[in-house]
Amino acid sequence: MKKRFVVAAVLAALLLLLSACVVIQVPEGSGSASASETEAQVQPSPSVSMAAGKTVSPPPSGTGEAGTQPSGEGAADEESCAFVTAMSMRMDGQTDITFDYVDWLSGDEARKMYLEDHPGATEEELEDTGLLEIGYIRNVNPRLRTYPTGEDTAYFLPDPENIARNVPVSYETFLDTMFPAVDEDSYLTFVKVRVEDGVIASIEWLYTP
């Protein structure tokens, strides 16, 4: 009897333990939530470089240094005086032109800036520089800018019969004239360039008396 009682007691204890395990199990549905929470904690959060890891295209011509293809920065129209310092043909048949932008000043502004750049200059020296007739071409920024020509670019060069007047020329005539001019650093390299959306809209030779 005692043995049977002991066996019955052991069985009762085992049943009690089994029923206890069932009670403490995680309710259905909460197990998956716990797993997700744990997974989220284990996964590393993206770093700044990953979050902002988009490929950056090289800037299109016009806003970078010489030889770069500046980036959509040329959205604003821009017209400036400049010296053409280099030209190179593109694979698409157009031409990359590199410019050194300058300020072409006249009148009192020309005189003021010249004296600022050349302290102590005399009236005679001012006259010898042609300040009154030509003005003062001032270059204070060495940065070069490169822009491509386009299908609609307009080209203007001096009229052979009157160099004080510009005439429209074809793309081929412009190239035939300007490539040698750049190599020789001739007077034809002083131009007014207009850029629209990163592409040369017009380029016009500037006459200096």
BELHU-V852296 format. One line per field, one symbol per residue. phi: phi as a letter, one per 30 degrees, with the letter a starting at -180 (. if undefined). psi: psi as a letter, one per 30 degrees, with the letter a starting at -180 (. if undefined). burial: # if it has 16 or more other C-alpha atoms within 10 Angstrom, else .. Layout:
phi = ???
psi = ???
burial = ???
This chain:
phi = .dddddddddddddddddddddddddedjddddddddddddddddddddddcdddcdddddkbcdejdcecedddddbbbdacdcabbdcddjdbdbcbcdbcccbiddddddddddbeidddddddddieddcjbdcbcbddcbbbcdbecdcbbbddedaddbcbdbdeddeddddeddddchdddddbccccbhibddabbdcdcd
psi = eeeeeeeeeeeeeeeeeeeeeeeflklkefeeeeeeeeeeeekkkkleeeehhkkklkklkffalkfljlagfgekkkklklkkflkkklfgfakkkkkjklkjllbeeeeeeeeefikgkleeeeeffgeeeeajjkjfjfkkkkllllegkkkklkkffjffklkklleeeeeeeeeeeeefhlfffjlkkkkkhgkjekkkkkkj.
burial = ...........................................................############..#.....########.......########.###...##.##................#..####......#######..######.......#....#..##..#..##..#..####################..
